[in-house]
């Protein structure tokens, strides 16, 4: 695991440096959806990360945002978001990160989120804690939702699907001290692990959005579930994370909100 830890930290920094250096370039933008875009920087960062991993561990599986999954039947799988916050990046807004996790036999064992603009390397190893540039992290001690700073985001199909988080955003904005929407789920989770946010929720997430941040939050002492408080897994696509102290209150508030997502409607009624 030492070799994997060394690699994941080094390659996250290298990819982040690449992104920082190209931030103010004129970007070639393609659209995967109405507002879901990808830049040449996403692909260059992904190419760099994947090449470094394959050089060291050629038989490991790789799941990354911009390319088909590589499956060799390995117990080891790297889960990569080469640029989380692409819309920010494409507009020159300096809030983005690189997120890489290592899954071993179905369990996330290592996670790294690197914010190149602030040179902040968030790292976590299962059972060994979470760290920011080598300093141990702990979640906040805020005990009530009304005193909490929360983070969230909106899905790319916000214009097409009524299950777009606007209903939950409204009720949380009225219940918490404030809500921030920065545009990078991985960075939001890293900031939660660092105690900068007290809670986080978001819909329609993908494994590369959450794998590293999930481990960071748990290793910093926080809690992670789905919106109903059930155990979270990489394919949940809906996440609720917190410092644990406000978790039950967040579940209760969300459960009391008219759910627009059909599969959740019966479940949240049970929570009530």
C-alpha positions in Angstrom: 0.0 0.0 0.0 3.0 2.3 0.5 3.8 2.3 -3.2 0.1 3.1 -4.0 0.1 5.9 -1.5 3.2 7.5 -2.9 1.9 7.3 -6.4 -1.6 8.7 -5.7 -0.2 11.7 -3.9 2.5 12.4 -6.6 0.2 12.0 -9.6 -2.6 14.2 -8.0 0.0 17.0 -7.6 1.3 16.5 -11.1 -2.2 16.6 -12.7 -3.1 19.6 -10.5 0.0 21.5 -11.6 -1.0 20.8 -15.2 -4.5 22.2 -14.7 -3.2 25.3 -12.8 -0.8 26.1 -15.6 -3.5 25.9 -18.3 -6.3 27.6 -16.3 -6.2 30.9 -18.3 -5.6 29.3 -21.7 -8.3 29.4 -24.3 -10.0 26.1 -23.9 -11.4 23.7 -26.4 -14.9 22.8 -25.1 -17.1 19.9 -26.0 -20.6 19.2 -24.6 -21.8 15.9 -23.2 -25.2 17.4 -22.4 -27.0 20.7 -22.5 -24.7 22.2 -19.8 -22.4 19.3 -19.1 -19.0 20.1 -20.7 -15.5 18.7 -21.0 -12.3 20.6 -21.9 -9.0 19.5 -23.3 -7.6 20.0 -19.8 -9.9 17.3 -18.5 -8.5 14.9 -21.1 -4.9 15.9 -20.6 -5.1 15.5 -16.9 -6.8 12.1 -17.3 -4.2 10.9 -19.8 -1.4 11.9 -17.4 -2.9 10.2 -14.4 -3.8 7.0 -16.3 -0.4 6.7 -17.9 1.4 7.1 -14.5 -0.8 4.4 -13.0 -0.4 2.0 -15.9 3.3 2.4 -15.7 3.5 1.3 -12.1 0.5 -1.0 -11.9 -0.4 -2.2 -15.5 -2.9 -4.8 -14.4 -5.0 -2.6 -12.1 -8.5 -1.7 -13.1 -9.3 2.0 -13.8 -12.6 3.9 -13.7 -12.3 7.5 -14.8 -14.8 10.1 -15.9 -13.9 10.8 -19.5 -13.0 7.3 -20.8 -14.4 3.7 -20.8 -13.6 1.7 -17.7 -10.5 -0.6 -17.9 -11.2 -4.0 -16.4 -8.6 -6.6 -16.0 -10.2 -8.5 -13.1 -7.9 -7.0 -10.6 -8.7 -6.6 -6.9 -7.4 -3.0 -7.3 -9.4 -0.3 -9.0 -8.4 3.4 -9.3 -11.3 5.8 -9.4 -10.4 9.1 -11.0 -11.9 12.5 -11.6 -9.1 14.3 -13.5 -10.9 17.7 -13.1 -13.8 18.1 -10.7 -15.2 21.6 -11.3 -14.9 21.7 -15.1 -17.5 24.4 -15.6 -15.6 26.6 -13.1 -12.4 25.8 -14.9 -13.8 26.6 -18.4 -14.8 30.0 -17.1 -11.5 30.7 -15.4 -13.1 30.5 -12.0 -10.3 29.0 -9.8 -12.3 26.5 -7.8 -11.6 22.9 -9.0 -9.6 19.9 -8.0 -8.2 16.5 -8.9 -9.8 13.5 -7.1 -8.3 10.0 -7.1 -9.2 7.0 -5.0 -8.0 3.4 -4.8 -10.5 0.7 -4.2 -9.3 -2.7 -3.0 -11.8 -5.7 -3.2 -14.7 -3.2 -3.2 -13.5 -1.0 -0.3 -12.0 2.5 -0.8 -8.6 2.3 0.9 -6.9 5.5 -0.3 -8.2 8.9 -1.3 -6.7 12.1 -2.5 -8.2 15.4 -3.4 -5.8 18.1 -4.6 -6.7 21.8 -4.8 -3.8 23.2 -7.0 -4.8 26.8 -6.6 -4.2 26.7 -2.9 -1.7 23.8 -3.0 -3.9 21.8 -0.6 -3.4 18.1 -0.7 -6.2 16.2 1.2 -5.3 12.6 1.8 -6.9 9.7 3.6 -6.1 6.0 4.3 -8.7 3.7 5.7 -8.0 3.2 9.4 -5.2 5.8 9.4 -7.0 9.1 9.4 -7.4 12.1 7.0 -4.8 14.8 6.5 -4.3 18.2 4.8 -0.7 18.7 3.8 0.4 16.2 6.5 -1.7 17.7 9.3 -4.5 15.5 10.7 -8.1 16.6 10.0 -11.2 16.4 12.1 -14.7 17.4 11.2 -16.4 20.4 12.9 -18.1 20.3 16.2 -21.1 22.4 15.2 -24.1 20.8 16.9 -27.1 22.3 15.3 -28.2 22.8 11.7 -29.2 26.4 12.3 -25.5 27.2 13.1 -24.2 25.1 10.2 -22.5 26.0 6.9 -23.6 23.5 4.3 -22.5 22.7 0.7 -24.4 21.3 -2.2 -24.6 21.2 -6.0 -27.1 20.8 -8.8 -27.2 18.1 -11.4 -26.4 18.7 -15.1 -30.0 17.8 -16.1 -31.4 20.6 -13.9 -33.4 22.0 -16.9 -34.9 18.6 -17.9 -35.7 16.8 -14.6 -37.7 18.1 -11.7 -35.5 16.0 -9.4 -33.0 18.8 -9.5 -32.3 19.6 -5.8 -34.1 22.9 -5.9 -36.7 21.7 -3.5 -34.0 20.5 -1.0 -32.0 23.6 -1.5 -34.9 25.8 -0.5 -35.6 24.0 2.7 -31.9 23.7 3.7 -31.3 27.4 2.9 -34.1 28.2 5.4 -32.8 25.8 8.0 -29.0 26.3 8.0 -26.9 29.3 8.7 -25.9 29.4 5.0 -25.5 27.1 2.0 -22.6 27.3 -0.5 -22.7 25.9 -4.1 -19.1 26.0 -5.3 -19.3 23.5 -8.2 -17.0 20.7 -7.1 -18.4 17.9 -5.0 -15.0 16.4 -4.3 -13.7 19.7 -2.9 -16.9 20.2 -0.9 -16.3 16.8 0.8 -12.6 17.6 1.4 -13.7 20.9 3.0 -16.2 19.0 5.2 -13.4 16.7 6.4 -11.4 19.8 7.2 -14.2 21.3 9.3 -14.8 24.2 6.8 -18.3 22.9 6.1 -20.6 21.1 8.6 -22.7 19.2 6.1 -23.1 18.4 2.4 -25.8 16.8 0.3 -26.2 16.3 -3.5 -28.1 14.2 -6.0 -27.1 12.2 -9.1 -23.4 11.9 -8.2 -21.0 9.4 -9.9 -18.3 7.2 -8.2 -15.5 9.5 -9.3 -17.3 12.5 -7.7 -17.4 10.9 -4.3 -14.9 8.0 -3.8 -12.0 10.0 -2.4 -14.1 12.6 -0.5 -16.2 9.8 1.1 -13.1 8.3 2.7 -11.8 11.7 3.7 -15.0 12.5 5.6 -15.2 9.2 7.4 -11.6 9.2 8.3 -12.0 12.7 9.7 -14.8 11.5 12.0 -17.8 12.4 9.9 -20.8 10.4 8.7 -21.9 9.5 5.1 -25.2 8.0 4.1 -27.7 8.5 1.3 -30.4 11.1 1.7 -32.6 8.8 3.8 -29.9 7.9 6.2 -29.2 4.5 4.7 -25.7 3.2 4.1 -23.9 5.0 1.2 -22.2 3.1 -1.6 -20.5 4.2 -4.8 -23.6 3.7 -6.9 -26.0 5.5 -4.6 -25.6 8.7 -6.7 -27.3 10.6 -3.8 -25.2 11.5 -0.8 -25.6 13.1 2.6 -22.4 13.8 4.6 -21.9 15.7 7.8 -19.9 16.1 10.9 -22.2 13.4 12.4 -23.6 15.8 14.9 -26.2 17.4 12.6 -26.7 14.2 10.5 -30.0 13.1 12.0 -31.4 16.7 11.7 -30.4 16.9 8.1 -32.1 13.5 7.3 -35.2 14.7 9.1 -35.4 18.0 7.2 -34.9 16.3 3.8 -37.5 13.6 4.7 -40.0 16.3 5.4 -39.5 17.9 2.0 -41.8 16.9 -0.8 -39.7 14.4 -2.7 -39.5 14.7 -6.5 -37.4 11.6 -7.0 -39.9 8.8 -7.4 -37.8 5.9 -5.9 -37.4 8.0 -2.8 -41.0 8.9 -2.2 -42.0 5.8 -0.2 -38.7 5.6 1.6 -38.8 9.2 3.0 -42.3 8.7 4.2 -41.1 5.9 6.4 -38.4 8.1 7.8 -41.0 10.6 8.9 
